[in-house]
Amino acid sequence: MSAERFVQLQRDHFYERADASHFRWQTEAPWFSATEAELVRGVGHPGERVLEIGCGEGGNLHHLRARSPGLRLFGVDFSPAKVAFARNATGAHTAAADATRLPFADCSFDAVLIRDLLHHLPNRLHAMKEARRVLKPGGRLTLVEPNRRSLLVLLQAALVPAERGVLGSTAEQLRAELAAAGFDVLESDERQPFPIARVLLNPRFGTTVFGGIPPVGRILDSIDRVARRLVPRSAWLYLTFQATRT
């Protein structure tokens, strides 16, 4: 697929409007919102300037502000509708921008978050180099990317053409890209062994409210505990990296 066709596919799938139901799902849905908050735990410390590249409607920014009210939050996304929604919903400073041409000076941020974004970009390495450019010396990058070895990720890639870039997201590939962009990996981890809640509680199916019913929450907890024992870590849903600018 050509780079032009890839970009148009992403724009057709994500660009036109903000998805308020997706934001509410990330931030308010019983049981599920707690797992979303956990993915961005520790991204920034009070008083720091933190940038999310690919902020969408602002779900991650919401959780960052809730956990660390003293953060100075910034977000960029290529969709003007999404960044406007994120600004109104979270109070963060947001702008519509290309991930490979960020509208910030060198060494502007203490920490950068990139979540669920790289597989939507035609040039992942350029985006990671831009993240390094805007980080202060010793600044931290948190990278959260779906794992192509996860069954749910493979299913999504098969069903949604705009998600097929995720087939290039493996732990080995991401580690190599981080090194090529000028980062030292401090730690890496796998998260969410088999998060069936992403399907069962998806607002598109009208089942989000079920997570607030105690028996459902307990069942989901039980499924998660069993999955942690049975699913190999190499096949968990998310790959996470904590890296620092060299």
C-alpha positions, 0 to 999 in steps of 0.5 A: 500500500502506498503512503498516500493511500495509507494516510487517506485510509486513516483519515477516512476512519478517524478524521471527521468527528470526535467520538463522545461515546468513546471518551465516556467509555474511556473515562466513565465506564465502570470497571473499564475506565480503571484499566484505562487509567492504569495504562498511563500510570506514572507518565508524569509528575506534578509540575511537569509539562507532559505532551500526548501525541495522538491525544484523540478525544482526550481520554488519556489526558483525563486520566493523567489530570485525575491522577496528578492534578499538578501536571501541565498537559498538552495534546496534539492530534491530526483531527481538529474536531478531536483536539477541540473536544479534548480541550473542552473535556480536559482543560489541556492545551491542545492543537491539531498537528502532524506527529512528524512535525510538532509545533513545539520548540526543542526540549519543551517537555519533561515527558511524552506519551504515545499510545495507540498511535504508531500503527496509524502513521506512515512513518513511525520513526519520524514521529518518535524522533520528533518526540525525542526532539521536544523532550528535555535532556533526560526526558521520558517517553511512555510508549503504549502500542497494541501487540500484533501477537495478541489474538484480539489485535489480530482479529481487529486487524483482520476486520478493520483495514485502518488498523492493519498497521499494527501488524508491524508492532512487535516488542522487537520492532518497537525496541529497535525503533526506540533505539534508532530514534535516540532513546534508551529503554529503561523498562518494558512490560506487557499489559492486559492478557485477554481483555474481553471487557473491551468487547463486552463493555464496548458502547457500540454494543450498548453494554457499557453499563454492565460493568457497574453491576457487581456480579459482572465486575467480579466475573471480569476480574475472574477472567482476568486472573485466569488469563494471566495464568494461561495466556503467554505474556508475549501474546498480551494486548499491550506492549509498554515501554518507558524510555529516556532521551539519550 
